[in-house]
């Protein structure tokens, strides 16, 4: 059933994006070349692509995002002896875009430019990679047989600006945005520990540490839903994440129970019932129709089509949320007790975004004296934030990549 829904969602998404944005870019081939201290990747495409390129660290990866694109190319993997490239993969992104990820063997800087072919029947997107230890003028390197000619346009120069994503000062939507929601706040202290520790205090402390880990990762950016001791409504938390263009939503809490011996961390995703109720609420609210869901406007769709698109978007989001939750939970196993050994489902309001993968983390039982001490510990807070961060990285690495030759068949 899921495979049918997935194929239908891909088809509808591609159809709508094509009619909304014009001619779709088709990637016909991908090749890679190396010269001395520089390497480059050349994509043969049918249209001049809107794209962004950035590099991520730990581990080193090159990311190429192409707007409104599909692929007809077989993805040839580099040999084990290649000096720079380790592995290449591609994935569908935001229903209509294409993301290519290249695992690298060392840290590099990246610049991209677009060139028209001699016969003007197509274009080349060229990404030049230079070792950070040996800067070179890689963008001007040309190899005979490339058939690359032409001059850079203002769009190309802008693309080169976007390409230097290796620095932490990077800005723009090419960054992978994680919304971090510190539970409770202000007049709502949340649960209290035996020694009076308030949930709102420890959740904000862990959220800020997680923010630090994310912002230190090239290509990623954290958005705190609340930055201080004040209350933010549950629906407003979701709204803040959407306005920030969040790719993920992480809500941080501390659990409590009447019996003080109950302890451990747990991870939640939205339940099916919660998703169904949210779909009905979303469709009934005319304001929601003005927003895009999964990159698609619903305001110009009839009720049946809007319902189908929303359902498919929720299904894909729940699948992604479950994957993220599983990655985070696995990292929790290395730092302390688990209350639940598997991902749990609940109808928490903050998890109800139809197109942002969302999880809620119960970092410990604040009602347990031992857990309360842990939650007050800077060391435990850091370990917890780092475990969540590693889970996010694991999720990004393993986001069900769709190989190019497989995408061509869909």
Residue pairs with C-beta under 8 A, 6 or more apart in sequence:
2 315
2 319
5 312
5 315
6 316
7 410
8 312
9 95
9 312
9 313
9 315
9 316
10 92
10 95
10 410
11 410
12 308
12 309
12 312
13 95
13 96
13 294
13 295
13 296
14 24
14 70
14 95
14 96
16 96
16 296
17 24
17 68
17 95
17 96
17 295
17 296
18 24
18 68
18 96
20 297
21 67
21 68
21 96
22 68
23 46
23 47
24 47
24 68
24 69
24 70
24 96
25 45
25 46
25 47
25 49
25 66
25 67
25 68
25 69
25 70
25 98
26 45
26 46
26 47
26 69
26 70
26 71
26 72
27 43
27 44
27 45
27 66
27 69
27 70
27 71
27 72
27 73
27 98
27 404
28 44
28 45
28 46
28 72
28 73
28 122
29 43
29 44
29 73
30 41
30 42
30 43
30 44
30 73
30 75
30 76
30 88
30 100
30 404
31 41
31 42
31 76
32 39
32 40
32 41
32 42
32 78
32 82
32 85
32 88
33 39
33 40
33 42
33 143
34 40
34 82
34 83
34 84
35 141
35 143
36 136
37 130
37 131
37 134
37 136
38 128
38 129
38 130
38 131
38 136
38 138
38 141
39 83
39 84
39 85
39 108
39 128
39 129
40 126
40 127
40 128
40 129
40 138
40 141
41 62
41 64
41 102
41 126
41 127
41 129
42 124
42 125
42 126
42 127
42 146
42 148
43 49
43 64
43 66
43 100
43 124
43 125
43 126
43 127
44 73
44 117
44 122
44 123
44 124
45 66
45 69
45 122
45 123
45 124
45 125
46 122
46 123
47 123
48 114
48 116
48 123
48 155
49 66
49 67
49 69
49 114
49 123
49 125
50 66
50 67
50 68
50 155
51 64
51 65
51 66
51 67
51 112
51 125
51 159
52 64
52 65
52 159
52 162
52 163
52 165
52 172
52 173
52 174
53 62
53 63
53 64
53 65
53 110
53 111
53 112
53 127
53 159
53 162
53 163
53 165
53 174
54 62
54 63
54 110
54 162
54 163
54 165
54 166
54 170
54 174
54 175
54 218
54 219
55 61
55 62
55 63
55 104
55 107
55 108
55 109
55 110
55 165
55 166
55 218
55 219
56 63
56 165
56 217
56 218
56 219
56 220
57 107
57 166
57 217
57 218
57 219
58 217
58 393
59 103
59 104
60 103
60 104
60 105
60 106
60 107
60 108
61 101
61 102
61 103
61 104
62 101
62 102
62 104
62 108
62 110
62 127
62 129
63 99
63 100
63 101
63 102
63 165
63 219
64 99
64 100
64 101
64 102
64 112
64 125
64 127
65 93
65 97
65 98
65 99
65 174
66 97
66 98
66 99
66 100
66 125
67 96
67 97
68 96
68 97
69 96
69 97
69 98
70 98
70 407
70 408
71 90
71 98
71 404
71 407
71 408
72 408
73 404
73 405
73 408
74 404
74 405
74 408
75 88
75 89
75 90
75 403
75 404
75 405
76 88
77 87
77 88
78 85
78 86
78 87
78 88
82 105
83 105
84 104
84 105
84 106
84 108
84 129
85 102
85 103
85 104
85 105
86 102
86 103
86 104
86 105
87 102
87 103
88 100
88 101
88 102
88 103
89 100
89 101
89 401
89 403
90 98
90 99
90 100
90 101
90 401
90 402
90 403
90 404
90 407
91 98
91 99
91 101
91 399
91 400
91 401
91 402
92 98
92 99
92 402
92 407
93 99
94 294
94 295
95 294
95 295
95 296
96 295
98 407
101 401
104 129
106 131
106 132
106 133
107 131
107 132
107 166
108 129
108 130
108 131
108 132
108 166
109 129
109 130
109 132
109 135
109 164
109 166
110 127
110 128
110 129
110 163
110 164
110 165
110 166
111 127
111 128
111 130
111 138
111 139
111 160
111 163
111 164
112 125
112 126
112 127
112 128
112 159
112 160
112 163
113 126
113 128
113 139
113 152
113 156
113 159
113 160
114 123
114 124
114 125
114 126
114 152
114 153
114 155
114 156
114 159
115 123
115 124
115 126
115 148
115 149
115 150
116 122
116 123
116 124
116 149
116 150
117 123
117 124
117 147
117 148
117 149
118 147
118 149
124 146
124 148
126 148
127 163
128 138
128 139
128 141
129 138
130 136
130 138
132 166
139 160
142 148
152 160
162 172
162 174
164 170
165 174
165 175
165 218
165 219
166 218
167 218
168 215
168 216
168 218
170 218
170 219
170 221
173 245
174 219
175 219
175 220
175 221
176 219
176 220
176 221
176 247
176 396
177 220
177 221
177 222
177 223
177 244
177 245
177 246
177 247
177 248
178 214
178 220
178 221
178 222
178 223
178 246
178 247
178 248
178 249
178 250
178 392
179 222
179 223
179 225
179 240
179 241
179 244
179 246
179 248
179 249
179 250
179 356
180 207
180 210
180 211
180 214
180 222
180 223
180 224
180 225
180 250
180 252
181 207
181 225
181 226
181 237
181 241
181 249
181 250
181 251
181 252
181 350
182 200
182 203
182 204
182 206
182 207
182 208
182 224
182 225
182 226
182 252
183 190
183 199
183 200
183 203
183 251
183 252
183 253
183 254
184 190
184 198
184 199
184 200
184 203
184 231
184 253
185 200
185 204
185 226
185 228
185 229
185 230
185 231
185 232
186 200
186 229
186 230
186 231
187 231
188 200
188 231
189 198
189 199
189 200
190 198
190 199
190 200
190 203
190 253
190 254
191 198
191 199
191 254
191 255
191 256
191 366
191 367
192 198
192 199
192 256
192 366
193 366
193 367
193 369
193 372
193 375
194 260
194 367
194 369
194 372
195 369
195 372
197 366
197 372
197 375
197 376
199 253
199 254
199 256
199 366
200 229
201 229
202 254
202 363
202 366
202 375
202 376
202 381
203 252
203 253
203 254
203 363
204 226
204 228
204 229
205 381
206 252
206 363
206 381
206 384
206 385
207 224
207 252
207 385
208 224
209 381
209 382
209 384
209 385
209 386
210 222
210 250
210 252
210 385
210 388
210 389
211 222
211 224
212 385
213 385
213 386
213 389
214 220
214 221
214 222
214 389
214 392
215 221
215 222
217 389
217 393
223 240
223 241
223 244
223 246
225 232
225 237
225 240
225 241
226 232
232 240
234 349
234 350
235 349
237 251
237 350
238 249
238 349
238 350
238 352
238 353
238 356
241 249
241 353
241 356
242 291
242 353
242 356
246 356
247 356
247 357
248 324
248 356
248 357
248 358
248 392
248 395
249 350
249 351
249 353
249 356
249 357
249 358
249 359
250 358
250 359
250 361
250 388
250 392
251 348
251 350
251 351
251 358
251 359
251 360
251 361
252 361
252 363
252 388
253 360
253 361
253 362
253 363
254 362
254 363
254 364
254 365
254 366
254 371
254 375
255 266
255 339
255 362
255 364
255 365
255 366
255 367
256 365
256 366
256 367
257 365
257 367
258 367
259 367
260 367
260 368
260 369
261 368
262 339
262 365
262 367
262 368
263 337
263 339
263 364
263 365
263 368
263 370
263 371
264 336
264 337
264 338
264 339
264 340
264 364
264 365
264 371
265 332
265 336
265 337
265 338
265 339
265 361
265 362
265 363
265 364
265 384
266 329
266 338
266 339
266 340
266 344
266 361
266 362
267 325
267 328
267 329
267 332
267 340
267 343
267 344
267 359
267 360
267 361
267 362
268 325
268 343
268 344
268 345
268 346
268 348
268 351
268 359
268 360
268 361
268 362
269 318
269 321
269 322
269 325
269 343
269 344
269 345
269 351
269 358
269 359
269 360
270 278
270 318
270 321
270 345
270 346
270 347
270 348
270 351
270 352
270 358
271 345
271 346
271 347
272 318
272 345
273 347
274 345
274 346
274 347
274 348
274 351
274 352
275 314
275 318
275 352
277 347
278 314
278 352
278 354
279 307
279 310
279 311
279 314
279 354
282 288
282 293
282 310
282 354
283 303
283 306
283 307
283 310
288 298
289 298
289 299
289 306
290 299
291 298
292 298
293 309
293 310
293 313
293 354
293 355
294 309
294 312
294 313
294 316
294 317
294 354
294 355
295 355
296 309
296 313
298 306
298 309
298 310
301 309
310 354
313 354
313 355
314 354
314 355
317 353
317 354
317 355
317 356
317 357
317 358
320 357
320 399
321 351
321 357
321 358
321 359
322 343
323 357
323 395
323 398
323 399
323 400
324 357
324 359
324 391
324 392
324 395
325 343
325 359
326 343
327 390
327 391
327 392
327 394
327 395
327 398
328 359
328 361
328 387
328 388
328 391
328 392
328 395
329 338
329 342
329 343
329 391
330 391
330 394
331 387
331 388
331 390
331 391
331 394
332 338
332 384
332 387
334 387
335 380
335 383
335 384
335 387
336 364
336 374
336 380
336 383
339 362
339 365
346 360
348 360
350 358
350 360
351 358
351 359
351 360
352 358
361 388
363 375
363 384
364 371
364 372
364 374
364 375
364 380
364 384
365 371
366 372
366 375
374 380
375 381
402 410
